[in-house]
Amino acid sequence: GLPAEAAAKGPALAAAAFETVGCLVEQQKTEVWVPAGLCPSGCEAWWKAGGLRILGAPTEDEVPLAALGQLGAAVGEPGMVQEFLDQALLGYKAFLGQVVGATFEADASWSRTQAGVGLLRQCALPRLLHLFRALPPAATLAFAEEADRATLEAYEKLLTAKLTTTPQQTQTALPTRLAGCGMLRFKGLRAQAWLGSWLGTLPAVRGLVGAEMASREVITTGEAGWAVGLREAVGELAEEGVYLDQAGEVSKEAPARSWAWDNGAPALAQRQRHLSRRRAENARTRLLRSLPPAARARVRSCGGAGAGAWLLVAPTATATRFTDLEFKVCSRLRLRASLSQGAQGDRCRNQRSGSPTEEDAPGTAGAECRQALDADGFTP
C-alpha cells in the first residue's frame, strides 16, 4: 500500500490525468486505503477500511467464473488479500477446467491436444502473472504453489501422462529454447516479478511520495512489507545464482558491488525478463547435472534455436497441425515420460527382458512398440 502522503495525492492526480482525455473520476468508484489504518486528510469520502480491490478485480460476492477475465489485484490487510487470492485461485482452476473440457469435447478431427496445450500456455498462465508484480512474494507463496499444482494437473490431463519426477516437472517449466515446454511455475517467478516491478517504477514512486519515503536506507533496513519483500526477493535469487550488479545488469556470479538502490538510481526496464532468463538457465544446468549421460544428452538435443518451435505453433494450417497421437508422443519423448500407462520402465513383451538401466532414457523403450501406444488410449 502507498504511504498516506502519496494516497492523499491520489484523487487529485487521477482527476488531472483523466481530464486530459475528457473524462471525470467517478466519486462512488474511488477508494483509498493506507497500511497505517488512518484515513489521510481529504480522503474521507473514499476511505476503505481493510483494503481495496483494484484494476477490475471481481467483487467479493461474484462467482469464480466471473473472474475469468483480468483478475485485477488487491492491496490491504493480510486477511483481505488472502480472501482475494483464494477467489482468484478458484477462478484460475475454473478456467483450467474450461480449457481441458473444451479440448476433450472438440471434434476428433481437429488438433485437440495441440490446441489445448497452446491455450493453457498462452491464455491460462498469463492471467495470474500481474499478481506477482503487485503483491510481495511472501503473500503469494501458497497461492503460487496451488496454482502450479493445478497447472500441472491440467497439462497431465491434456497429455494423458503423469509427470511425477522432479526432472520431468523441472523440464516442463523451462522455456522451449532450453529444452522445456514453457509451462512456467509461478513459485519460481515471484521473486523476479516483485523485484522487476520495483526496479522499473522506483524513481516514479520516489517522485510521488518523496525520496525519503523510499530511500536506500528504507529499502535495505526498513520494516515496511514492500521493502522486506525486496530484500527477500534479492536473497532468493542469490540462492539460485542470480545477481544484479551495481550497473543493474543481471549476472550469474556474485558481483564485487551489488545493486545498491541509490537514491538517484534510474528505472531499470525488463529486469523481470532478464532475471527469469538467468534463473531458467541455472535451473537447466542443475537439471543436466542430475541426469545420467543418456538422459542428459536427450535434454540437450531438445534445446537450442528452433528445437522447440513445434510446441509453439498454432494448428492453423496443414503444415503446423499435429494429430493428438503425434503431439502426445512427441511431448512424452521430450519429457522422457513413459509411452504406456504402466509403471515407468515397463516394457512390451516384444522388447528385451530385464529392467531398464540407468543409461536408458525413460520413454524411449516404447517408441519401437506399437502395442505400448495402442494400450495407452491415444486414439483420438
ChimeraX attribute file (.defattr): number of C-alpha atoms within 10 A of each C-alpha:
attribute: neighborCount
match mode: 1-to-1
recipient: residues
	/A:1	21
	/A:2	18
	/A:3	15
	/A:4	20
	/A:5	15
	/A:6	18
	/A:7	22
	/A:8	19
	/A:9	16
	/A:10	18
	/A:11	18
	/A:12	11
	/A:13	12
	/A:14	13
	/A:15	14
	/A:16	14
	/A:17	14
	/A:18	12
	/A:19	12
	/A:20	9
	/A:21	8
	/A:22	7
	/A:23	11
	/A:24	13
	/A:25	15
	/A:26	8
	/A:27	10
	/A:28	8
	/A:29	7
	/A:30	16
	/A:31	20
	/A:32	22
	/A:33	26
	/A:34	25
	/A:35	18
	/A:36	11
	/A:37	15
	/A:38	12
	/A:39	20
	/A:40	20
	/A:41	11
	/A:42	11
	/A:43	18
	/A:44	12
	/A:45	12
	/A:46	17
	/A:47	19
	/A:48	18
	/A:49	16
	/A:50	16
	/A:51	22
	/A:52	22
	/A:53	20
	/A:54	15
	/A:55	10
	/A:56	13
	/A:57	17
	/A:58	23
	/A:59	14
	/A:60	11
	/A:61	7
	/A:62	10
	/A:63	12
	/A:64	19
	/A:65	16
	/A:66	13
	/A:67	23
	/A:68	18
	/A:69	14
	/A:70	15
	/A:71	25
	/A:72	19
	/A:73	23
	/A:74	24
	/A:75	20
	/A:76	19
	/A:77	17
	/A:78	12
	/A:79	11
	/A:80	16
	/A:81	21
	/A:82	17
	/A:83	13
	/A:84	23
	/A:85	21
	/A:86	16
	/A:87	22
	/A:88	26
	/A:89	21
	/A:90	18
	/A:91	21
	/A:92	25
	/A:93	21
	/A:94	16
	/A:95	21
	/A:96	23
	/A:97	14
	/A:98	13
	/A:99	21
	/A:100	20
	/A:101	14
	/A:102	14
	/A:103	21
	/A:104	16
	/A:105	9
	/A:106	14
	/A:107	11
	/A:108	14
	/A:109	9
	/A:110	16
	/A:111	23
	/A:112	25
	/A:113	27
	/A:114	27
	/A:115	23
	/A:116	22
	/A:117	24
	/A:118	19
	/A:119	17
	/A:120	20
	/A:121	18
	/A:122	14
	/A:123	13
	/A:124	19
	/A:125	19
	/A:126	12
	/A:127	19
	/A:128	19
	/A:129	14
	/A:130	16
	/A:131	21
	/A:132	24
	/A:133	21
	/A:134	18
	/A:135	22
	/A:136	23
	/A:137	26
	/A:138	15
	/A:139	17
	/A:140	19
	/A:141	16
	/A:142	15
	/A:143	17
	/A:144	23
	/A:145	15
	/A:146	15
	/A:147	22
	/A:148	20
	/A:149	13
	/A:150	17
	/A:151	23
	/A:152	20
	/A:153	17
	/A:154	21
	/A:155	23
	/A:156	14
	/A:157	14
	/A:158	23
	/A:159	22
	/A:160	19
	/A:161	19
	/A:162	18
	/A:163	21
	/A:164	11
	/A:165	9
	/A:166	10
	/A:167	17
	/A:168	18
	/A:169	18
	/A:170	21
	/A:171	26
	/A:172	23
	/A:173	22
	/A:174	22
	/A:175	19
	/A:176	23
	/A:177	16
	/A:178	25
	/A:179	24
	/A:180	26
	/A:181	23
	/A:182	20
	/A:183	23
	/A:184	22
	/A:185	21
	/A:186	24
	/A:187	18
	/A:188	20
	/A:189	20
	/A:190	27
	/A:191	27
	/A:192	26
	/A:193	27
	/A:194	24
	/A:195	24
	/A:196	24
	/A:197	21
	/A:198	22
	/A:199	21
	/A:200	17
	/A:201	14
	/A:202	21
	/A:203	19
	/A:204	14
	/A:205	16
	/A:206	17
	/A:207	12
	/A:208	15
	/A:209	17
	/A:210	14
	/A:211	17
	/A:212	11
	/A:213	18
	/A:214	22
	/A:215	17
	/A:216	18
	/A:217	15
	/A:218	17
	/A:219	21
	/A:220	14
	/A:221	11
	/A:222	15
	/A:223	11
	/A:224	13
	/A:225	15
	/A:226	20
	/A:227	20
	/A:228	18
	/A:229	21
	/A:230	22
	/A:231	16
	/A:232	17
	/A:233	22
	/A:234	19
	/A:235	15
	/A:236	17
	/A:237	20
	/A:238	16
	/A:239	10
	/A:240	16
	/A:241	16
	/A:242	25
	/A:243	25
	/A:244	22
	/A:245	16
	/A:246	15
	/A:247	12
	/A:248	19
	/A:249	15
	/A:250	20
	/A:251	15
	/A:252	16
	/A:253	12
	/A:254	14
	/A:255	14
	/A:256	7
	/A:257	10
	/A:258	14
	/A:259	16
	/A:260	16
	/A:261	19
	/A:262	12
	/A:263	15
	/A:264	12
	/A:265	15
	/A:266	15
	/A:267	17
	/A:268	18
	/A:269	14
	/A:270	12
	/A:271	22
	/A:272	22
	/A:273	13
	/A:274	17
	/A:275	25
	/A:276	21
	/A:277	17
	/A:278	19
	/A:279	23
	/A:280	24
	/A:281	17
	/A:282	16
	/A:283	19
	/A:284	22
	/A:285	12
	/A:286	13
	/A:287	17
	/A:288	19
	/A:289	11
	/A:290	12
	/A:291	16
	/A:292	13
	/A:293	14
	/A:294	13
	/A:295	19
	/A:296	16
	/A:297	13
	/A:298	17
	/A:299	21
	/A:300	14
	/A:301	13
	/A:302	19
	/A:303	16
	/A:304	13
	/A:305	11
	/A:306	12
	/A:307	15
	/A:308	20
	/A:309	11
	/A:310	16
	/A:311	19
	/A:312	17
	/A:313	15
	/A:314	15
	/A:315	18
	/A:316	10
	/A:317	8
	/A:318	7
	/A:319	8
	/A:320	14
	/A:321	19
	/A:322	20
	/A:323	18
	/A:324	21
	/A:325	16
	/A:326	14
	/A:327	20
	/A:328	20
	/A:329	20
	/A:330	15
	/A:331	18
	/A:332	22
	/A:333	21
	/A:334	22
	/A:335	26
	/A:336	22
	/A:337	23
	/A:338	27
	/A:339	31
	/A:340	25
	/A:341	16
	/A:342	12
	/A:343	8
	/A:344	15
	/A:345	21
	/A:346	21
	/A:347	22
	/A:348	16
	/A:349	10
	/A:350	9
	/A:351	12
	/A:352	10
	/A:353	10
	/A:354	9
	/A:355	10
	/A:356	15
	/A:357	9
	/A:358	12
	/A:359	12
	/A:360	16
	/A:361	24
	/A:362	22
	/A:363	20
	/A:364	17
	/A:365	20
	/A:366	20
	/A:367	15
	/A:368	12
	/A:369	16
	/A:370	12
	/A:371	15
	/A:372	22
	/A:373	18
	/A:374	12
	/A:375	13
	/A:376	16
	/A:377	12
	/A:378	17
	/A:379	11
	/A:380	14
